[in-house]
Every structure is written in C-alpha cells, then in structure tokens.
Amino acid sequence: MSDLIFTDEKDAARYTLHRGKDLVSVLDYNDDGRTVALTRAYTIPTFRGSGYAGELVRRAVDDLERRGDRRVIPVCWYVADWFEANPGHETLLQERRTA
C-alpha cells in the first residue's frame, strides 16, 4: 500500500486515495470546526476487496489525530465498524449525548 496517494480535498469535503492516477476510494466528511462527521466511505467497484477503504479510513484518522483539534463522529457504518475493530483510536470519537 506504499504506492498509494492520500489527499484531503478540503474544498470537496472528502479524503481520497489514489493508486497511481486511479481514484480508488473516497471518504466524505462534514467539518463544523469542532467535529468531523465521517459520512460515507466508498470504493470504486473495480477496486473493491483490496482493503482500500480501510486504508483510507486509517489515514484519515491518523490525519485527524495528528491535527488534534477535532473529534470524530462516525456516521458511516463502515467507519463505525473500523473504530470497533481498531480500539486504540476511541479517544478521537465524539462522546454521545444522552437525552
């Protein structure tokens, strides 16, 4: 996975992962200045099954941890599952409010 290019396309509110010139996966988000809602992870169908979505979420989480100024709301089911499978990152999650 070292040949992959990770970008944060702030104007489009999405993280992307490219393999060479090919876009392989996208992670959409909504950033309100305090939290980042990760809303949709998507892998281009011809590239599915290669672990690209997981790699993209990992790199996005690493980026957000490095910045240290946002909490994460995992709106997308895939992102929520990723956090469950990678418990070392739960401190980044926004605490849920109870009514």
LUMMITI-911880 format. One line per field, with one value per atom (N, C-alpha, C): residue number from 0; residue in three letters; chain; atom name; x, y, z. Coordinates in steps of 0.02 Angstrom, whole numbers. Example, Ala and Ser with C-alpha at 12.3 -4.5 7.8 and 13.67 -1.06 7.14 Angstrom:
2
pos c(0|0|0|1|1|1)
code c(ALA|ALA|ALA|SER|SER|SER)
unit c(A|A|A|A|A|A)
site c(N|CA|C|N|CA|C)
px c(660|615|660|642|684|645)
py c(-284|-225|-165|-112|-53|2)
pz c(390|390|390|354|357|394)
# end
This chain:
99
pos c(0|0|0|1|1|1|2|2|2|3|3|3|4|4|4|5|5|5|6|6|6|7|7|7|8|8|8|9|9|9|10|10|10|11|11|11|12|12|12|13|13|13|14|14|14|15|15|15|16|16|16|17|17|17|18|18|18|19|19|19|20|20|20|21|21|21|22|22|22|23|23|23|24|24|24|25|25|25|26|26|26|27|27|27|28|28|28|29|29|29|30|30|30|31|31|31|32|32|32|33|33|33|34|34|34|35|35|35|36|36|36|37|37|37|38|38|38|39|39|39|40|40|40|41|41|41|42|42|42|43|43|43|44|44|44|45|45|45|46|46|46|47|47|47|48|48|48|49|49|49|50|50|50|51|51|51|52|52|52|53|53|53|54|54|54|55|55|55|56|56|56|57|57|57|58|58|58|59|59|59|60|60|60|61|61|61|62|62|62|63|63|63|64|64|64|65|65|65|66|66|66|67|67|67|68|68|68|69|69|69|70|70|70|71|71|71|72|72|72|73|73|73|74|74|74|75|75|75|76|76|76|77|77|77|78|78|78|79|79|79|80|80|80|81|81|81|82|82|82|83|83|83|84|84|84|85|85|85|86|86|86|87|87|87|88|88|88|89|89|89|90|90|90|91|91|91|92|92|92|93|93|93|94|94|94|95|95|95|96|96|96|97|97|97|98|98|98)
code c(MET|MET|MET|SER|SER|SER|ASP|ASP|ASP|LEU|LEU|LEU|ILE|ILE|ILE|PHE|PHE|PHE|THR|THR|THR|ASP|ASP|ASP|GLU|GLU|GLU|LYS|LYS|LYS|ASP|ASP|ASP|ALA|ALA|ALA|ALA|ALA|ALA|ARG|ARG|ARG|TYR|TYR|TYR|THR|THR|THR|LEU|LEU|LEU|HIS|HIS|HIS|ARG|ARG|ARG|GLY|GLY|GLY|LYS|LYS|LYS|ASP|ASP|ASP|LEU|LEU|LEU|VAL|VAL|VAL|SER|SER|SER|VAL|VAL|VAL|LEU|LEU|LEU|ASP|ASP|ASP|TYR|TYR|TYR|ASN|ASN|ASN|ASP|ASP|ASP|ASP|ASP|ASP|GLY|GLY|GLY|ARG|ARG|ARG|THR|THR|THR|VAL|VAL|VAL|ALA|ALA|ALA|LEU|LEU|LEU|THR|THR|THR|ARG|ARG|ARG|ALA|ALA|ALA|TYR|TYR|TYR|THR|THR|THR|ILE|ILE|ILE|PRO|PRO|PRO|THR|THR|THR|PHE|PHE|PHE|ARG|ARG|ARG|GLY|GLY|GLY|SER|SER|SER|GLY|GLY|GLY|TYR|TYR|TYR|ALA|ALA|ALA|GLY|GLY|GLY|GLU|GLU|GLU|LEU|LEU|LEU|VAL|VAL|VAL|ARG|ARG|ARG|ARG|ARG|ARG|ALA|ALA|ALA|VAL|VAL|VAL|ASP|ASP|ASP|ASP|ASP|ASP|LEU|LEU|LEU|GLU|GLU|GLU|ARG|ARG|ARG|ARG|ARG|ARG|GLY|GLY|GLY|ASP|ASP|ASP|ARG|ARG|ARG|ARG|ARG|ARG|VAL|VAL|VAL|ILE|ILE|ILE|PRO|PRO|PRO|VAL|VAL|VAL|CYS|CYS|CYS|TRP|TRP|TRP|TYR|TYR|TYR|VAL|VAL|VAL|ALA|ALA|ALA|ASP|ASP|ASP|TRP|TRP|TRP|PHE|PHE|PHE|GLU|GLU|GLU|ALA|ALA|ALA|ASN|ASN|ASN|PRO|PRO|PRO|GLY|GLY|GLY|HIS|HIS|HIS|GLU|GLU|GLU|THR|THR|THR|LEU|LEU|LEU|LEU|LEU|LEU|GLN|GLN|GLN|GLU|GLU|GLU|ARG|ARG|ARG|ARG|ARG|ARG|THR|THR|THR|ALA|ALA|ALA)
unit c(A|A|A|A|A|A|A|A|A|A|A|A|A|A|A|A|A|A|A|A|A|A|A|A|A|A|A|A|A|A|A|A|A|A|A|A|A|A|A|A|A|A|A|A|A|A|A|A|A|A|A|A|A|A|A|A|A|A|A|A|A|A|A|A|A|A|A|A|A|A|A|A|A|A|A|A|A|A|A|A|A|A|A|A|A|A|A|A|A|A|A|A|A|A|A|A|A|A|A|A|A|A|A|A|A|A|A|A|A|A|A|A|A|A|A|A|A|A|A|A|A|A|A|A|A|A|A|A|A|A|A|A|A|A|A|A|A|A|A|A|A|A|A|A|A|A|A|A|A|A|A|A|A|A|A|A|A|A|A|A|A|A|A|A|A|A|A|A|A|A|A|A|A|A|A|A|A|A|A|A|A|A|A|A|A|A|A|A|A|A|A|A|A|A|A|A|A|A|A|A|A|A|A|A|A|A|A|A|A|A|A|A|A|A|A|A|A|A|A|A|A|A|A|A|A|A|A|A|A|A|A|A|A|A|A|A|A|A|A|A|A|A|A|A|A|A|A|A|A|A|A|A|A|A|A|A|A|A|A|A|A|A|A|A|A|A|A|A|A|A|A|A|A|A|A|A|A|A|A|A|A|A|A|A|A|A|A|A|A|A|A|A|A|A|A|A|A)
site c(N|CA|C|N|CA|C|N|CA|C|N|CA|C|N|CA|C|N|CA|C|N|CA|C|N|CA|C|N|CA|C|N|CA|C|N|CA|C|N|CA|C|N|CA|C|N|CA|C|N|CA|C|N|CA|C|N|CA|C|N|CA|C|N|CA|C|N|CA|C|N|CA|C|N|CA|C|N|CA|C|N|CA|C|N|CA|C|N|CA|C|N|CA|C|N|CA|C|N|CA|C|N|CA|C|N|CA|C|N|CA|C|N|CA|C|N|CA|C|N|CA|C|N|CA|C|N|CA|C|N|CA|C|N|CA|C|N|CA|C|N|CA|C|N|CA|C|N|CA|C|N|CA|C|N|CA|C|N|CA|C|N|CA|C|N|CA|C|N|CA|C|N|CA|C|N|CA|C|N|CA|C|N|CA|C|N|CA|C|N|CA|C|N|CA|C|N|CA|C|N|CA|C|N|CA|C|N|CA|C|N|CA|C|N|CA|C|N|CA|C|N|CA|C|N|CA|C|N|CA|C|N|CA|C|N|CA|C|N|CA|C|N|CA|C|N|CA|C|N|CA|C|N|CA|C|N|CA|C|N|CA|C|N|CA|C|N|CA|C|N|CA|C|N|CA|C|N|CA|C|N|CA|C|N|CA|C|N|CA|C|N|CA|C|N|CA|C|N|CA|C|N|CA|C|N|CA|C|N|CA|C|N|CA|C|N|CA|C|N|CA|C|N|CA|C|N|CA|C|N|CA|C|N|CA|C|N|CA|C|N|CA|C|N|CA|C)
px c(41|0|43|108|152|148|119|113|50|13|-50|-39|-80|-77|-140|-131|-185|-190|-251|-260|-323|-321|-379|-402|-456|-483|-533|-508|-550|-608|-595|-648|-705|-691|-742|-765|-735|-751|-746|-686|-676|-601|-587|-521|-522|-466|-463|-400|-404|-347|-341|-281|-266|-211|-217|-163|-140|-82|-59|-108|-133|-181|-253|-264|-331|-357|-416|-451|-479|-461|-485|-536|-532|-579|-588|-647|-666|-698|-682|-714|-741|-807|-838|-843|-840|-846|-881|-903|-931|-894|-858|-817|-851|-871|-904|-856|-792|-743|-725|-769|-756|-755|-799|-805|-802|-782|-783|-828|-884|-928|-904|-882|-861|-924|-949|-1017|-1023|-971|-978|-910|-897|-837|-859|-823|-842|-779|-780|-726|-754|-718|-738|-745|-801|-815|-758|-722|-668|-610|-607|-552|-574|-635|-660|-626|-622|-593|-518|-488|-415|-394|-443|-427|-418|-438|-428|-470|-532|-574|-545|-523|-492|-429|-389|-327|-344|-395|-415|-440|-481|-505|-446|-400|-342|-302|-290|-251|-289|-355|-395|-393|-400|-398|-329|-276|-209|-201|-228|-225|-262|-321|-360|-327|-297|-260|-200|-165|-105|-125|-181|-204|-225|-261|-279|-331|-365|-412|-484|-498|-566|-581|-646|-671|-707|-715|-744|-813|-859|-925|-929|-929|-930|-1001|-1025|-1092|-1097|-1048|-1047|-1037|-1076|-1071|-1001|-970|-903|-853|-857|-812|-825|-888|-905|-876|-882|-853|-777|-746|-674|-651|-686|-668|-676|-728|-737|-680|-656|-601|-532|-528|-465|-474|-480|-498|-447|-388|-338|-353|-405|-421|-485|-515|-580|-578|-520|-516|-530|-527|-542|-617|-656|-729|-764|-812|-855|-899|-903|-947|-1019|-1058|-1129|-1165|-1211|-1251|-1314|-1332|-1393|-1447|-1508|-1564|-1588)
py c(-60|0|63|55|113|155|128|164|207|212|248|321|364|436|456|484|506|581|607|680|699|759|789|845|833|883|925|975|1016|1049|1073|1107|1060|995|946|909|924|892|816|794|722|707|648|618|572|567|521|478|422|377|359|372|356|303|260|214|236|268|299|355|354|404|385|323|298|316|347|357|290|267|201|205|256|260|332|346|413|408|457|461|532|540|605|625|690|714|782|799|864|891|947|976|1041|1042|1102|1146|1130|1168|1138|1095|1059|984|961|890|877|816|794|733|739|682|646|584|543|509|534|517|461|449|396|374|310|279|242|252|221|201|140|116|104|127|116|40|18|-54|-98|-75|-117|-126|-85|-89|-119|-140|-167|-233|-246|-309|-307|-249|-242|-205|-187|-154|-79|-49|22|65|46|86|87|30|26|67|65|105|179|198|268|293|253|273|279|231|234|298|315|376|439|439|497|504|449|450|473|447|469|545|571|642|682|660|695|691|634|628|675|678|721|794|814|883|898|851|857|910|938|992|974|912|890|824|813|749|718|653|617|589|598|566|516|451|401|388|429|422|361|350|293|227|177|112|83|91|63|95|161|197|175|168|145|75|30|-37|-33|13|20|39|86|107|49|7|-51|-100|-108|-156|-127|-62|-29|12|-21|13|63|65|113|186|196|264|292|259|281|349|371|437|494|480|529|539|491|493|545|578|625|584|604|569|581|527|533|567|609|644|603|599|564|615|599|646|649)
pz c(0|0|0|-7|-6|-70|-123|-186|-188|-133|-131|-113|-142|-129|-91|-31|12|9|0|-1|38|66|97|50|15|-32|7|43|86|49|-11|-50|-66|-73|-88|-25|32|97|91|68|62|64|91|86|26|-9|-66|-62|-95|-101|-175|-202|-272|-275|-324|-341|-410|-410|-473|-491|-551|-573|-558|-536|-524|-455|-452|-390|-369|-308|-287|-230|-187|-131|-109|-81|-59|10|53|119|127|122|128|202|214|283|286|346|361|422|413|466|490|554|580|622|621|658|726|752|815|805|760|747|672|654|585|582|548|537|475|483|426|400|343|321|271|231|180|155|162|132|70|16|-47|-85|-110|-152|-222|-272|-342|-352|-381|-385|-412|-461|-489|-441|-388|-340|-273|-267|-204|-187|-122|-99|-90|-97|-90|-27|16|78|73|17|7|55|67|112|182|206|272|277|225|222|222|184|181|249|282|348|397|395|439|428|366|351|372|362|384|459|495|569|591|560|577|567|512|498|551|570|621|690|706|769|770|715|710|719|689|696|767|798|868|885|836|850|833|818|800|834|848|870|810|809|752|771|725|729|671|686|632|607|561|534|490|448|402|440|422|457|451|394|383|431|439|484|556|575|643|655|606|612|617|580|582|652|683|751|800|792|835|827|766|752|769|782|798|861|918|981|1006|981|1004|985|946|922|951|1000|1026|1060|1082|1114|1065|1001|950|940|962|949|993|963|999|1046|1108|1155|1135|1142|1126|1183|1164|1215|1229|1290|1308|1323|1305|1313|1385)
# end
